[in-house]
Amino acid sequence: MSEINVDNILLEKFEQEIWNKIPHLEGGKVVNATPLVDLTNDLKECAKSLYKFDISNENLKVYGKFDANLVSGSIKVRPAIHIMHDAIKTGKLKNGQTIIEATSGNFGIALGQMSKLGLTVISLVSRKLQEGVFKELRNENIRIMDLDMDICPAPGMKDADALAAKATAANIRSQLTELGFDPAKFDDSISEIEKLLALQDIINLAKLISKIYGCFCPEQYDNELNIEAHRTITAVEIDQQLKENGDSLNDYKLLCAFGTGGTSGGLSKYMNEKYRKKSVHVVYPPAGQDVAGIRTKDKADGLKLYNPDAYAAEHEIDFEQAKYLLKFFVDKGHNIGESTALALYAILQMLSNGDSGKFVVVVADGIEKYRKNLEAMSSNQRIQVSLEDAASSVQDYDKIVWVHTQYTPKEEGIEIIAKALGVDKEKISIPKASTIGKLLTTQEIPDELNKELEGTKGKSLLICMAGNTSLMATKVLANKGIVTESLNGGITNLPEGQGKNPGEYIQIARE
């Protein structure tokens, strides 16, 4: 058996500068614990004032476990640093190595702590991330590899996935070369890379690139240490704090959203081992809603750490309702993010169904990344509209503008849009895909698009494949003072588009 070759200098720096600043066990007790805050009265007030739901006489206790207070601003620093600690102690990670991971934001931001030790961190991300997340990734000195994928994909189009995969592979190759990696090694594995891209399997793409170049990949979606960090620290910490309050975790239901399955898995394992019960309630947004970093239930299914048999229950929560709760709590001075709003609203739904009692909600992150979304909501600026609303007020739009980075409508597609909205085809504008790509990449408005959006009415309707790209573009434009609205569901949700192969009315953009 070979001896483990540990980089002791890196280990010492890591433990002094990072490990000692986050929650960990010392002498059987968790140190650096994050706050456990009583939210009971604020939730009661919120229920009554916002939702006309009087729970003032309920025998209720609600605590928030505020991991938004952690270094890097989210709960993800717990598994990230737990995995890094293990990697250094077992010789898998040494000074000079690059860390690479697929991330929806918070885990990548947490890995940014490693850049303080001189290690390079690369995050594979898609443009579906909110600009606030991109900003924090950049602030942590993280190299962002933007894949230009996972935006309104068009499954079912003949050759579309293969063509998109080739284009994205070329994009990745270029970015890796700029970062100093040998493109020849990339070319040797191009077939496997394109296969993963065609499947939009970014999780395994990160593993493959890591293997090709001898990097370290934390593999957060598959790594059991993701669960262990929460079983051995987070759950113990909450239990410890409740005991100090003269209470017991045994009497509480735990609520958390689902990102990778680490938090729900670790808390479930602890509750089963210590109290022989299922106490974890997992919350998701419904299919079609985009809540940053949180998976819908259908997208959780199939992930290695997804284990519904261990949960007490699963809840699909409408963020369109929960977002008002988010604003209420932020206005009260609580630093909570979108996933926490879902969990707190889930409690209200459980109470309305007669399920009262004691609850601990995992506050996974804070509001800063989502501040612009909150500001847009506060100003009552409508950014997403249904087909019915758009068609009924179509005369208020200067133009109907197609926005996508990969696909463009054929003549049949233009006719579908025109018929659904009741407008002449001449009112529909089709900018170049590269123009939309530039808008989303740079967060600046290209001159060509600026001209398309000019008009006397001061508002345009944006439409894409399924609604995500147009929503992202609407938010970027809103930040620049330009009013647009995004058609919910995109062209694939229009009456004439439903049930058809998208290849009949959409094609790969060729410029």
C-alpha positions, 0 to 999 in steps of 0.5 A: 500500500503506497504512502499518502503524499500530503501537501502539509504546507497547503494543509496548514494554510488551509486550516489556519485561513479557511477551516478555522473560520467555518463551523467544525467540530472541536472536542465534540462541540461545533464551533463557529456556529451560525445563528438560529433565529426565532422567526415565529412572530414575523411569520405570523404577521406575514401570514395575516398581512399578506395572505389574510391567513390568521395563525396568531393562535397557532401553537407554532415555533419557527426557527431560521438557521442563518447560513447566509452569515457564513463566509462566502454567503451560503450553506454551500461553503460547508460541503465545499470546505469539507470536501477540500479538507478531505482532498488535501488530507488524502493527497488528492489536492496539492498546491499548483493544481486547478479546481474545476466544478460544474456549479449553479453559483453558491458552490462555486462562490464557496470554492473561491475561498481556495483562490486565497491560497493561490489555487486556480478555481474554474466554474462551469456555468450557464447563462441561466444564472442571475447576474448577481451570482455571476458578480459574486463569482467574479468577486471571489476571483473565480475563472468562469467558463460560460458554456452558453448552454441550458437556455431554452434547449430544443429537444427533438430537433434533428441534429440540433443537439449535435450542432449545438454541442460542436459549437459549445465544444469550440467555445470551451476549447477557446476558453481553456486555451486562454486559461493556459491549457493545452488544446491538443489534450482537449482535441484527443477527447473531443468525441466524448466531450461532444457526446456529453454536451449533446446531453447537456451533462455538465456535471460529467463534463466537469469531471472529464475536463478535470481528468484530462488536465489533472485538475481536482473536481469536487464532484458535489453532485455525487460526493458522499462528503456533501451529505457527511458535512451536513450529517456531522456538522449542520445537523449536530449544530442545530441540535446543539443550539436547540438544546441550549434553548431547552428544546430538542431537535426530535420535536422539529420538522426541518425544511430545506430546498433541493440543490444537489441533495447534500443538505436534505441527505445529511439532515435526513441521515442524522435524524434517522440515526439519532431519532429513528424518524423522518423529519426533513421536508424538501421544497421545490419550485414547480416545473417551469419556474426558475429559482436560482440554484434550486432544482425542480422535482423532475430535475432532482430525480436521477441525481445520485444524492436524491433520496425521497425515501429518506424524506418526511415529505416533498412540497412543490411551492409556487414562487410567484406566491412566495416572492411576496413573503421574500420581500416581507422578510427582507424588509423586516431585516432578515437576510434570506434568499429565494429558496428560504422564501419557498421553505417559509411559504411551505410552512404556511401551506402545511399549517393550512392543511392542519399540520402545525408544530415546530419547524427549523428552516435552513436559510441557505443564502441571503438576498444580495444575489437576488437584489435586482429581482426584488427591486423589480418586484418592488417597483411593480415592473412586469417582466413576464406575461402570459400569451393571453395578456400579451395578445390582449395588449399587443398594440402596446408593443413597438415590436415583437423581438425574437431572442436566442443564442442558438436558434432562429425561427423559420418562416413557419415559426414567424407565422406561428408567433404572428397568428398567436399574438394577432399581429402582422409578420412585419411587426416581428423582429429577428436579431442575430443570435450573436447579438443576443449572445453578446447582450447576455455575455457582456450585460451591455446592449449591442447597437443592433439590438438598441435599434430594434427596441426603439419605438414610440410606445417604449416597450417590446415583447421578447420571445424565445424557445421556452421563455428562459432566454427572453426572461434573462434578456428582459432582466438585463435590459431592465437594468439598463432602463429599457422596458421589455416583457418576456412571453412566458413559455416561449414559442413551444408553448404557443397553440400552433407550436404545441405537439410539433417537432420544433424542427418544423419551425425553428432552425440552428442560427447560421450567420 
